[in-house]
């Protein structure tokens, strides 16, 4: 929808020699911010914003050219079960995000992006949809697991999920210029965000409002450790119950992936030391290193200060997955293990 001046702003990327529109805004500022984010992602050879109206026609207001990115093949990860969602808001909740995160693990790690960020970013959703086979594979894989529970055909469930993906993509446009929650979160932390949400009429609207703010806030972190540090920085003061749940929820989602764990831990001598470190972090008793290169000290302090059961579970699961595998714990091999 155009603004009062009748102008829309198309954000386009050049991929494989052709320009594609990945998002449309009615705000010049939002469109340029999105274009800058895409340009900085180093995934495209060019990014531009085109302003269009009946009065001015088409005009390029932003353009940036980069070198062609190296293609990296990405595959999806198989799953055995997935929660069945009835309402749209349930797709945004942690249980659903974690399943999507597991399936899309390789793709998410390539860009250091959470599913929470993806759900509120229309341009990213549209770009994923344009992957064609991968988009269809994601939907069909989740549909197949849910169909077994519902005792219906996988194709029936897939049709519902395809429609829901379109609705989620369209809904992301509603949040493009909604930065009130983001400002509260950045300026004063999680308590301020939830205080700001109290004026909203119902729980569902408040949920969208707070998670949109969290998603935008996370997007300001370039890597996994940077995102963890952002969450820690906003977890200030005597946190309310809602704030603790939000911190626990997003840290748990981030630490679902091994790449985030590796970034947080920094350099570890071997797997035995790394797994021991994760257990210590769960209990907030990790010994402070002399020259930390990540936010591991701040993370350990947070774990010691606040009970974060979901975050601890994600860390424990990483340890369990490694111990269940066939890799050795030390460089010396099985005898030393």
Phi, psi and omega in degrees: 000135181284162176276189183297334178277359179075021183253135170243154183238112180268123175265123184236148175237149175259119184223118180069029176089001179226152180272137178230135175280122182250346178198154177228129181239158169255007178241125179298317182299313181297321181293320180289322177299317178295317179299320179294320177299317180294321179296321181285346180288344179061028180256354185227158179274348178195152177221139177212158174238129180245122175272132182227138172200168179293335187268320183258351184073222179250136181214127177283119181251351178208135178207135176216134181247133179233171175288154182294128181289151177283126180291134178236116180296134181233137179240158177270157181257136182283151178228161181254339179209157179207139179294146179267124181257135177258317181260154181301318184300334181292336178289340181269349184281161191302318183300320178288318180299323181292323178293314178300320180299319180293319180292319185265016188311311184295320180290318180295320179291331179296326183252357185052058181228141178271163175294326177303314178297318182299317185295335181255010182240099185299322182295319179293320178297318179295321180293322177294320178300325181286353174288350172066264186300319181293318177300313180296320180297319178300310181299313185292325180293314178293321180299320182297318180291322180288326181297325179295322179289318183280347182059048175230175178289142180299326181294326178294316180292323179298320178301319179295317182291324176297317179295320180293322177300318178296318180295320178295319178298316179293322182293330180301333179294333181295337187257002186305312184256013180268092184247009182298313180293321179300317180297317179297318181294315181293320186282321190225003174094185186296320180302320180293323178299312183286332174293320179296327183282345184298333183283350182282152194290331182211170186297322182294317178295320178296323180296312178300318182299311183289321182287329174296317178297317180295320180296314179295322179297315179298325183295345178280349176266124185286329181230179182297314181296324178296322179292318177300317180296323177298316180296316179299318182297330181269352180271063187255153175077193178276096189292138175290167179302317180297321181294316179299316179298320181292316178299314181298317182299311186283324176295322177298318179294317180299314186279006173293335184259138179301327181298323178292321178298314181300317179296317182295316184288334184069210181283123175237144187294323178199179184294328179297315178295318181296316180293322176296321179298319179296321178294318178296321179296323178302328183259002180066034181229033177285127181297133183292123178288160182293313183231074182296137179252000179230188179270025185297324179294313180295322178295316179298319179296321178296317180294328177286330185275325187231142175280113181238081186297322181292320178295316177299319180298319178299319179293315179298322178297323178297318178296314181298319180297320181292315182294333179281347181276191184252358181286148178282156182274331183236164179292336183284343176104187186305322182298318179290326178301000000 
